[in-house]
Amino acid sequence: EVAVLGSLAYANDHPATIDLIASGRVDPYQFITGRIGLDDIVESGFIYTSRGTRGLGAFHSMSFDKDRLRFSASLSYIDDRNDYYGIGAAAGDDGVHREIDSKQFNIDLQALMRVFPRGYAGIRYRLRTTDARLKEAEAEFLPAPPLDAMNSNLSAIGPSFAYDTRDSATQPHRGMMLSANWLFGLRALGDSYSHDKLQMAANSYLPIGSGTVIALRGTLCAAGGNAPYYDLCLFGANNDLRGYVTGRYRDKASWATQAEWRQHVSGRWGATAFVGLGGIAPSAGTIIDKGKLLPAGGIGLRYRPFRSNDVQLRVDLA
């Protein structure tokens, strides 16, 4: 026995719809009210540098109730070899530094709930233990961090916010991502200090033709109270201003803007060119009158080793 059942559908409407989208008269992304990724994502990795820095880390992310609730956690241990230049623009300009061996244990937890379409609010917690040593063979007149900060704990908690309309979390071609968190170090939680740190970022992605994306980014950082040297605002540890040694310029406030041209070249290969401008200052209120301007620019090469995901290998010259 064979049963033939009919169903209600729209006939011959797809060509017209495709034409409307292709001509740009209709933006299909306005009809997307949310994105549901993998329920559980677990990643791990390691770091190794020619200077001897070694570390291990793991990251876990999951969502519930059709992406209404988001949770993320990261755990890492790093035996870091880095250079300390001091605090402030003058220390960065001098370029005199001292090597530090810093052993760090880090935990970062975040829980967010969707409060309006594509907008999330929640709480974030950070824990960092630091055991640092100065390189004994170097002269004592070289800059050194405050001794009480070299063996200390950072334990901070505060509100977190995110607004995300990107079409991809790893390689977006359109949309925007806004984020902000304001963490407060509390002695009641084991923090060695009483301080706070505000970080805000805005990213926008604009497709131009086939295989071309303009990526724009702006950031603001402000640290208050008795913030330890390793939790001040600095450049070199992320992509805000590429080309600067990590920590050469650090202070209680920083800002940065960057524009990047991303071009798919062929197959798994891509190229990029970027330009940026930022600065540091003793406080957020003195960015304009006492800030130090820092320019940046360069080119880069991208390669996608796996077809199954958007992970890319990158080389930048800045």
Salt bridges, closest charged atoms under 4 A:
ASP40 OD1 - HIS60 NE2 3.78
ASP65 OD2 - ARG68 NE 2.59
ASP67 OD2 - ARG70 NH2 2.91
ASP79 OD1 - ARG81 NH1 2.63
ASP83 OD1 - ARG51 NH2 2.97
ASP83 OD2 - HIS97 NE2 3.75
ASP93 OD1 - LYS292 NZ 3.31
GLU99 OE1 - ARG51 NH2 3.61
GLU99 OE1 - LYS135 NZ 3.72
ASP101 OD1 - ARG81 NH1 3.22
ASP101 OD2 - LYS103 NZ 3.64
ASP108 OD2 - ARG124 NH2 2.51
ASP131 OD1 - ARG133 NH1 2.46
ASP164 OD1 - ARG166 NE 2.93
ASP191 OD2 - HIS195 ND1 3.62
ASP231 OD1 - ARG126 NH1 3.03
ASP231 OD2 - HIS195 NE2 3.30
ASP231 OD1 - LYS197 NZ 3.39
ASP240 OD1 - ARG217 NE 2.65
GLU260 OE1 - ARG242 NH2 2.42
GLU260 OE2 - ARG262 NE 2.59
ASP310 OD1 - ARG304 NH2 3.35
ASP316 OD2 - ARG242 NH1 3.02
ASP316 OD1 - ARG302 NH1 2.82
ASP316 OD2 - ARG314 NH2 2.77
